[in-house]
Amino acid sequence: MATEEKKEGGKSSSDEIAKELIIDLDEPMKTNIKDLIRKAFTEETSFNRMCDLIKAKLQEKEEGKWNVVIGKDFSTFLVHRSRRYGLFKVGELNVLVWQSGSAQS
């Protein structure tokens, strides 16, 4: 599991935990997802449980179907809603989050 790096002064931030690779998210959504990634990597120990936590929290706040993949090596070909796609890097791991389908799905 990735460990949290500390900023000077002992404070950590989701920016240090989740580096942005490819982002098609508005600013509030991006911040929310980074916070959820930080929470998942802090509270959970398996990739499946991390994905489940992020997905469940997103589906509580946002309508539609959310998908989350965490791993070192994977590729995708997918369709996502506009402004609802983010690929982040956490240590050696990639975290892909996207919303598919209509908001009412």
Backbone bond lengths (Angstrom), bond angles and torsions (degrees), N, CA, C in turn:
res aa  C-N    CA-C-N  psi(-1)  N-CA   C-N-CA  omega(-1)  CA-C   N-CA-C  phi
1 M - - - 1.440 - - 1.515 108.99 -
2 A 1.310 116.48 143.16 1.460 120.84 -179.46 1.518 110.36 -69.25
3 T 1.310 115.55 143.78 1.457 119.01 176.95 1.512 109.50 -101.58
4 E 1.298 115.70 153.00 1.449 121.96 -177.04 1.515 109.75 -82.81
5 E 1.339 116.41 126.95 1.453 120.57 175.86 1.515 108.85 -81.66
6 K 1.301 116.51 150.38 1.457 121.27 -178.45 1.522 110.33 -106.86
7 K 1.317 116.61 138.69 1.453 122.01 171.82 1.515 108.39 -77.62
8 E 1.323 116.25 166.31 1.449 119.26 173.85 1.516 108.27 -58.00
9 G 1.319 116.81 139.55 1.455 120.80 -176.43 1.518 111.85 90.65
10 G 1.346 118.40 0.10 1.453 121.13 175.12 1.517 115.26 83.52
11 K 1.325 119.02 3.54 1.469 120.58 -179.23 1.510 109.81 -92.16
12 S 1.320 115.97 145.17 1.459 120.54 176.78 1.515 108.77 -113.50
13 S 1.318 115.93 163.06 1.466 118.96 177.62 1.508 109.34 -144.04
14 S 1.337 116.30 157.97 1.455 120.22 178.35 1.524 110.37 -68.80
15 D 1.350 118.88 -22.01 1.454 121.11 176.26 1.522 110.64 -64.25
16 E 1.334 117.95 -38.20 1.450 120.94 177.99 1.523 110.76 -71.75
17 I 1.309 117.00 -38.81 1.462 121.33 -178.54 1.525 110.70 -68.40
18 A 1.321 118.49 -52.06 1.466 122.62 -173.55 1.526 109.72 -114.05
19 K 1.311 115.81 101.47 1.460 120.55 176.82 1.522 108.44 -82.68
20 E 1.317 116.17 137.79 1.461 121.61 -177.63 1.522 110.63 -80.48
21 L 1.328 116.61 127.74 1.461 120.98 175.77 1.527 110.52 -105.66
22 I 1.322 116.72 -60.06 1.471 122.06 177.66 1.514 106.82 -131.79
23 I 1.322 116.58 121.60 1.463 120.01 -173.43 1.523 110.79 -130.17
24 D 1.316 116.06 126.31 1.462 123.31 167.97 1.536 105.84 -130.22
25 L 1.332 115.04 68.53 1.462 123.47 -177.44 1.521 108.97 -138.16
26 D 1.332 116.26 146.43 1.457 117.61 171.74 1.531 108.35 -74.31
27 E 1.309 116.97 162.93 1.472 121.98 -172.37 1.532 113.85 -58.25
28 P 1.350 119.92 -47.22 1.471 118.84 178.85 1.529 113.10 -62.27
29 M 1.336 117.28 -38.59 1.461 121.28 179.32 1.524 110.14 -66.95
30 K 1.327 116.85 -42.75 1.465 120.85 179.02 1.528 110.79 -60.38
31 T 1.311 117.17 -44.47 1.466 121.57 178.65 1.523 110.64 -63.09
32 N 1.328 117.16 -43.74 1.458 121.99 178.97 1.529 111.09 -60.35
33 I 1.330 117.34 -45.25 1.454 121.11 -178.74 1.526 110.91 -66.60
34 K 1.314 117.52 -40.57 1.472 120.20 177.16 1.533 110.47 -61.74
35 D 1.317 116.87 -40.72 1.470 120.25 177.36 1.530 110.97 -64.31
36 L 1.336 116.98 -39.68 1.464 120.64 178.16 1.530 111.55 -66.71
37 I 1.323 117.14 -38.01 1.463 120.84 176.92 1.525 109.56 -62.96
38 R 1.321 116.78 -46.31 1.464 120.93 178.38 1.526 110.41 -58.17
39 K 1.329 116.06 -46.26 1.466 121.01 179.67 1.534 111.18 -61.31
40 A 1.326 117.03 -44.87 1.464 121.29 -179.04 1.522 111.15 -62.81
41 F 1.324 117.65 -43.64 1.463 120.82 -178.32 1.529 111.39 -72.64
42 T 1.313 117.46 -20.86 1.458 121.69 178.65 1.524 111.45 -85.55
43 E 1.334 117.35 -40.32 1.460 121.72 -171.20 1.521 115.29 -96.43
44 E 1.322 118.03 -24.58 1.473 120.71 -174.24 1.521 111.31 -111.57
45 T 1.332 116.11 160.00 1.457 120.49 -177.30 1.525 114.16 -115.80
46 S 1.330 117.99 -16.60 1.467 119.92 179.30 1.527 109.92 -115.58
47 F 1.327 114.49 152.03 1.465 119.29 179.35 1.522 111.00 -60.34
48 N 1.342 117.56 -41.04 1.461 120.66 -179.44 1.522 111.42 -59.98
49 R 1.326 116.55 -44.57 1.470 119.89 -179.52 1.521 111.33 -69.04
50 M 1.337 117.36 -34.57 1.468 120.59 175.97 1.533 109.91 -62.57
51 C 1.332 115.65 -47.69 1.470 120.64 178.61 1.523 110.83 -59.67
52 D 1.324 116.58 -45.43 1.464 121.14 -179.42 1.523 111.56 -60.48
53 L 1.337 116.88 -42.47 1.463 120.33 -179.91 1.529 111.02 -63.28
54 I 1.325 116.95 -49.12 1.475 120.96 -179.01 1.523 109.80 -61.18
55 K 1.328 116.76 -47.36 1.468 121.50 -178.71 1.528 111.34 -61.33
56 A 1.323 117.27 -46.95 1.468 120.88 -178.25 1.526 111.40 -61.81
57 K 1.316 117.29 -43.49 1.468 120.56 -179.29 1.522 111.09 -66.66
58 L 1.335 117.65 -39.03 1.462 120.15 177.75 1.523 111.04 -66.01
59 Q 1.319 117.25 -40.99 1.462 120.38 -178.76 1.521 111.81 -71.49
60 E 1.337 118.06 -22.58 1.471 120.59 173.40 1.525 110.86 -68.89
61 K 1.340 116.85 -39.41 1.462 121.72 -173.34 1.522 113.78 -93.37
62 E 1.328 116.98 -31.10 1.463 121.93 -174.47 1.519 109.74 -120.12
63 E 1.310 116.50 143.58 1.457 120.28 176.21 1.516 109.72 -76.14
64 G 1.319 116.07 160.45 1.456 120.86 176.21 1.513 112.91 97.05
65 K 1.317 115.26 179.31 1.466 122.55 -177.25 1.515 109.79 -97.41
66 W 1.324 115.83 125.00 1.457 122.54 178.09 1.514 109.92 -107.13
67 N 1.312 116.38 147.97 1.460 123.54 -179.23 1.524 108.38 -130.90
68 V 1.330 116.14 143.09 1.465 121.24 -179.46 1.522 108.42 -139.21
69 V 1.335 116.45 132.86 1.456 122.60 175.41 1.523 107.35 -129.38
70 I 1.334 116.56 133.19 1.461 121.88 176.09 1.521 107.55 -126.45
71 G 1.326 116.97 130.42 1.457 120.52 177.56 1.513 111.78 178.84
72 K 1.325 115.19 173.70 1.463 120.89 -179.87 1.520 111.37 -85.97
73 D 1.305 116.39 -40.79 1.455 121.42 -171.86 1.514 110.34 -136.56
74 F 1.303 118.02 108.60 1.456 121.13 174.18 1.521 108.90 -157.67
75 S 1.305 115.96 161.35 1.456 121.18 175.27 1.517 107.90 -131.46
76 T 1.309 115.99 157.86 1.460 119.64 -179.00 1.523 110.56 -140.20
77 F 1.288 114.39 155.83 1.453 123.63 167.68 1.516 104.01 -137.97
78 L 1.318 117.11 108.28 1.456 118.98 -172.07 1.519 111.80 -145.87
79 V 1.310 114.45 165.61 1.451 122.69 174.14 1.516 106.94 -112.76
80 H 1.331 115.93 132.97 1.466 119.66 -179.32 1.521 109.64 -132.43
81 R 1.314 114.67 160.10 1.456 120.15 175.48 1.525 108.95 -71.48
82 S 1.308 116.02 146.55 1.459 120.99 177.44 1.524 110.51 -58.25
83 R 1.323 116.25 136.42 1.473 123.94 179.94 1.533 112.16 65.87
84 R 1.346 116.85 28.19 1.463 121.46 -177.92 1.521 111.44 -140.55
85 Y 1.356 117.37 49.41 1.451 122.44 -179.86 1.518 109.22 -146.93
86 G 1.322 116.36 132.20 1.457 119.62 176.87 1.514 111.38 -149.26
87 L 1.331 115.76 133.69 1.453 122.41 173.88 1.522 107.05 -117.77
88 F 1.319 115.81 121.79 1.455 122.66 -176.28 1.517 109.81 -121.18
89 K 1.320 116.38 158.30 1.467 123.23 177.22 1.517 108.54 -117.53
90 V 1.329 116.33 127.77 1.464 122.63 176.84 1.522 106.56 -125.49
91 G 1.313 117.17 102.10 1.458 119.89 -174.28 1.517 109.24 61.13
92 E 1.331 116.48 -121.54 1.466 121.37 178.13 1.528 112.38 -92.93
93 L 1.325 117.21 -2.12 1.460 121.41 -175.30 1.521 112.26 -98.10
94 N 1.317 115.51 149.01 1.461 122.47 172.45 1.522 108.41 -104.53
95 V 1.324 115.81 141.75 1.461 122.02 176.70 1.528 106.71 -124.46
96 L 1.324 115.66 113.85 1.454 122.37 -179.96 1.526 108.45 -107.25
97 V 1.331 116.09 127.05 1.462 122.64 -179.75 1.519 107.92 -130.21
98 W 1.348 116.77 127.93 1.452 119.08 177.38 1.514 110.67 -151.98
99 Q 1.337 113.79 156.03 1.459 120.91 177.35 1.512 107.77 -110.01
100 S 1.328 115.69 130.76 1.463 120.71 179.26 1.517 109.54 -118.16
101 G 1.307 115.62 160.68 1.460 120.38 178.56 1.512 112.56 75.31
102 S 1.308 115.29 -178.23 1.454 120.61 -179.24 1.534 109.73 -79.37
103 A 1.303 116.93 165.27 1.461 121.97 -179.66 1.518 111.00 -63.12
104 Q 1.321 119.10 -23.04 1.453 122.23 -178.15 1.523 112.45 -91.53
105 S 1.346 119.45 0.29 1.470 122.56 -177.21 1.507 111.99 -62.18
